[in-house]
Amino acid sequence: MPAHQGMKMKTDIEAVSERLAADSRISDYDFWRSLKNIDNRIFEIANNNEPIPMDMIRWRAILKQARSKRNGA
């Protein structure tokens, strides 16, 4: 992956996590539950020695950042 794509992905993750953290319709529990579901699915995939989809890793990063921003606010 070229360096500029990595930078763009980081920026995209930052932008989406900001929007989610600011969305009052999403509860702290929603963040926790979604993150738990993704973590469980990643564990299941890894246990089966299957490749973990990049989108799943990206969404985990977004949810972690959004939850962190929400808790820091």
Buried (B, 14 or more C-beta within 10 A) or exposed (E): EEEEEEEEBEEEBBEBBBEBBEEEEBEEEBBEEBBEEBBEBBEEBEEEEEEEEEEBEBBBBBBBBBBEBBEEE
